[in-house]
Amino acid sequence: KENSTLPFVCQEKYEGESGCFYKSFRTATQRSSGDFRALDALLKERFFILKMTYILCQNSSGAL
Protein backbone atom coordinates (compact mmCIF):
# COMPACT_ATOMS: atom_id res chain seq x y z
CA LYS A 1 0.00 0.00 0.00
CA GLU A 2 2.60 2.54 -1.09
CA ASN A 3 -0.05 4.60 -2.88
CA SER A 4 -1.16 7.00 -0.15
CA THR A 5 -3.34 9.28 -2.22
CA LEU A 6 -6.57 10.93 -1.08
CA PRO A 7 -8.92 8.88 -3.32
CA PHE A 8 -7.22 5.69 -2.10
CA VAL A 9 -7.66 6.76 1.50
CA CYS A 10 -11.33 7.54 1.01
CA GLN A 11 -11.82 3.95 -0.03
CA GLU A 12 -11.00 2.89 3.50
CA LYS A 13 -13.28 5.35 5.28
CA TYR A 14 -14.97 4.11 8.43
CA GLU A 15 -18.67 4.07 9.20
CA GLY A 16 -19.94 7.46 10.29
CA GLU A 17 -19.27 10.99 9.12
CA SER A 18 -16.06 11.21 11.14
CA GLY A 19 -14.53 8.23 9.37
CA CYS A 20 -13.70 9.77 6.02
CA PHE A 21 -11.67 12.76 7.12
CA TYR A 22 -10.22 10.80 10.04
CA LYS A 23 -8.68 8.17 7.80
CA SER A 24 -7.54 10.63 5.16
CA PHE A 25 -5.74 12.97 7.56
CA ARG A 26 -4.30 9.99 9.38
CA THR A 27 -2.74 8.46 6.28
CA ALA A 28 -1.54 11.83 5.05
CA THR A 29 0.33 12.36 8.29
CA GLN A 30 1.62 8.80 8.18
CA ARG A 31 3.94 9.75 5.34
CA SER A 32 5.54 12.44 7.51
CA SER A 33 5.37 11.06 11.03
CA GLY A 34 4.08 7.51 11.16
CA ASP A 35 3.09 7.83 14.81
CA PHE A 36 -0.58 6.81 14.80
CA ARG A 37 -1.07 6.93 18.55
CA ALA A 38 0.18 10.48 18.87
CA LEU A 39 -1.89 11.33 15.81
CA ASP A 40 -5.11 10.23 17.50
CA ALA A 41 -4.67 12.99 20.06
CA LEU A 42 -3.76 15.41 17.29
CA LEU A 43 -6.96 14.61 15.40
CA LYS A 44 -9.16 15.82 18.23
CA GLU A 45 -7.17 19.02 18.68
CA ARG A 46 -7.05 19.83 14.97
CA PHE A 47 -10.74 19.31 14.29
CA PHE A 48 -11.03 22.43 12.12
CA ILE A 49 -8.31 21.06 9.84
CA LEU A 50 -9.99 17.67 9.78
CA LYS A 51 -13.25 19.25 8.72
CA MET A 52 -11.60 20.70 5.64
CA THR A 53 -10.04 17.33 4.90
CA TYR A 54 -13.41 15.66 5.29
CA ILE A 55 -14.97 17.95 2.69
CA LEU A 56 -12.05 17.25 0.36
CA CYS A 57 -12.40 13.56 1.05
CA GLN A 58 -16.11 13.67 0.24
CA ASN A 59 -15.32 15.33 -3.07
CA SER A 60 -12.70 12.72 -3.93
CA SER A 61 -14.99 9.92 -2.87
CA GLY A 62 -17.59 11.11 -5.36
CA ALA A 63 -15.02 10.91 -8.14
CA LEU A 64 -14.26 7.36 -7.09
ChimeraX commands (.cxc) that place a marker at each C-alpha (Angstrom):
marker #1 position 0.00,0.00,0.00 radius 0.5
marker #1 position 2.60,2.54,-1.09 radius 0.5
marker #1 position -0.05,4.60,-2.88 radius 0.5
marker #1 position -1.16,7.00,-0.15 radius 0.5
marker #1 position -3.34,9.28,-2.22 radius 0.5
marker #1 position -6.57,10.93,-1.08 radius 0.5
marker #1 position -8.92,8.88,-3.32 radius 0.5
marker #1 position -7.22,5.69,-2.10 radius 0.5
marker #1 position -7.66,6.76,1.50 radius 0.5
marker #1 position -11.33,7.54,1.01 radius 0.5
marker #1 position -11.82,3.95,-0.03 radius 0.5
marker #1 position -11.00,2.89,3.50 radius 0.5
marker #1 position -13.28,5.35,5.28 radius 0.5
marker #1 position -14.97,4.11,8.43 radius 0.5
marker #1 position -18.67,4.07,9.20 radius 0.5
marker #1 position -19.94,7.46,10.29 radius 0.5
marker #1 position -19.27,10.99,9.12 radius 0.5
marker #1 position -16.06,11.21,11.14 radius 0.5
marker #1 position -14.53,8.23,9.37 radius 0.5
marker #1 position -13.70,9.77,6.02 radius 0.5
marker #1 position -11.67,12.76,7.12 radius 0.5
marker #1 position -10.22,10.80,10.04 radius 0.5
marker #1 position -8.68,8.17,7.80 radius 0.5
marker #1 position -7.54,10.63,5.16 radius 0.5
marker #1 position -5.74,12.97,7.56 radius 0.5
marker #1 position -4.30,9.99,9.38 radius 0.5
marker #1 position -2.74,8.46,6.28 radius 0.5
marker #1 position -1.54,11.83,5.05 radius 0.5
marker #1 position 0.33,12.36,8.29 radius 0.5
marker #1 position 1.62,8.80,8.18 radius 0.5
marker #1 position 3.94,9.75,5.34 radius 0.5
marker #1 position 5.54,12.44,7.51 radius 0.5
marker #1 position 5.37,11.06,11.03 radius 0.5
marker #1 position 4.08,7.51,11.16 radius 0.5
marker #1 position 3.09,7.83,14.81 radius 0.5
marker #1 position -0.58,6.81,14.80 radius 0.5
marker #1 position -1.07,6.93,18.55 radius 0.5
marker #1 position 0.18,10.48,18.87 radius 0.5
marker #1 position -1.89,11.33,15.81 radius 0.5
marker #1 position -5.11,10.23,17.50 radius 0.5
marker #1 position -4.67,12.99,20.06 radius 0.5
marker #1 position -3.76,15.41,17.29 radius 0.5
marker #1 position -6.96,14.61,15.40 radius 0.5
marker #1 position -9.16,15.82,18.23 radius 0.5
marker #1 position -7.17,19.02,18.68 radius 0.5
marker #1 position -7.05,19.83,14.97 radius 0.5
marker #1 position -10.74,19.31,14.29 radius 0.5
marker #1 position -11.03,22.43,12.12 radius 0.5
marker #1 position -8.31,21.06,9.84 radius 0.5
marker #1 position -9.99,17.67,9.78 radius 0.5
marker #1 position -13.25,19.25,8.72 radius 0.5
marker #1 position -11.60,20.70,5.64 radius 0.5
marker #1 position -10.04,17.33,4.90 radius 0.5
marker #1 position -13.41,15.66,5.29 radius 0.5
marker #1 position -14.97,17.95,2.69 radius 0.5
marker #1 position -12.05,17.25,0.36 radius 0.5
marker #1 position -12.40,13.56,1.05 radius 0.5
marker #1 position -16.11,13.67,0.24 radius 0.5
marker #1 position -15.32,15.33,-3.07 radius 0.5
marker #1 position -12.70,12.72,-3.93 radius 0.5
marker #1 position -14.99,9.92,-2.87 radius 0.5
marker #1 position -17.59,11.11,-5.36 radius 0.5
marker #1 position -15.02,10.91,-8.14 radius 0.5
marker #1 position -14.26,7.36,-7.09 radius 0.5
marker link #1:1,2 radius 0.2
marker link #1:2,3 radius 0.2
marker link #1:3,4 radius 0.2
marker link #1:4,5 radius 0.2
marker link #1:5,6 radius 0.2
marker link #1:6,7 radius 0.2
marker link #1:7,8 radius 0.2
marker link #1:8,9 radius 0.2
marker link #1:9,10 radius 0.2
marker link #1:10,11 radius 0.2
marker link #1:11,12 radius 0.2
marker link #1:12,13 radius 0.2
marker link #1:13,14 radius 0.2
marker link #1:14,15 radius 0.2
marker link #1:15,16 radius 0.2
marker link #1:16,17 radius 0.2
marker link #1:17,18 radius 0.2
marker link #1:18,19 radius 0.2
marker link #1:19,20 radius 0.2
marker link #1:20,21 radius 0.2
marker link #1:21,22 radius 0.2
marker link #1:22,23 radius 0.2
marker link #1:23,24 radius 0.2
marker link #1:24,25 radius 0.2
marker link #1:25,26 radius 0.2
marker link #1:26,27 radius 0.2
marker link #1:27,28 radius 0.2
marker link #1:28,29 radius 0.2
marker link #1:29,30 radius 0.2
marker link #1:30,31 radius 0.2
marker link #1:31,32 radius 0.2
marker link #1:32,33 radius 0.2
marker link #1:33,34 radius 0.2
marker link #1:34,35 radius 0.2
marker link #1:35,36 radius 0.2
marker link #1:36,37 radius 0.2
marker link #1:37,38 radius 0.2
marker link #1:38,39 radius 0.2
marker link #1:39,40 radius 0.2
marker link #1:40,41 radius 0.2
marker link #1:41,42 radius 0.2
marker link #1:42,43 radius 0.2
marker link #1:43,44 radius 0.2
marker link #1:44,45 radius 0.2
marker link #1:45,46 radius 0.2
marker link #1:46,47 radius 0.2
marker link #1:47,48 radius 0.2
marker link #1:48,49 radius 0.2
marker link #1:49,50 radius 0.2
marker link #1:50,51 radius 0.2
marker link #1:51,52 radius 0.2
marker link #1:52,53 radius 0.2
marker link #1:53,54 radius 0.2
marker link #1:54,55 radius 0.2
marker link #1:55,56 radius 0.2
marker link #1:56,57 radius 0.2
marker link #1:57,58 radius 0.2
marker link #1:58,59 radius 0.2
marker link #1:59,60 radius 0.2
marker link #1:60,61 radius 0.2
marker link #1:61,62 radius 0.2
marker link #1:62,63 radius 0.2
marker link #1:63,64 radius 0.2
view
